[in-house]
Amino acid sequence: MLLYPLYASVVAIESPTKVDDEQWLAYWIIYSFLTLFEMVAEPLLSWIPIWYTVKLIFVTWLVLPQLRGSAFIYNKFVREQLRLYGYGGHKEDKEVTKPSSPSKGRNKFLGLARSKKGE
């Protein structure tokens, strides 16, 4: 859950394209949410015997770049919540892109730092 993502994040930062950076930033955001959820729900989760198996399968889905689980969760849930509460949501922003298209989505996460214009 940590070793490969750490390695892949360093490789992504050192690569010339930004698409892989976005994939791993999305992973770390989702993994942080999962860790916070686990900390809060620990008393309840301790009663669920298959929790660690479910977590292992879920994090594997998030980590594997071929499955793009972290980008899916980010685009479908996190980004929608950010737009709902006024972060990002610019029309020029698109989903976290696939690694096969390095020219798209270079300024994806910059929309989070900008405030909404005209409001």
Secondary structure, DSSP 4 states (H G I P E B T S, - for coil): --HHHHHHHHHHHHSS-SHHHHHHHHHHHHHHHHHHHHHHTHHHHTT-TTHHHHHHHHHHHHH-TTTTHHHHHIIIIIHHHHHHTTS---TT--PPPPTT-TTS-TTTTHHHHSPPTT-
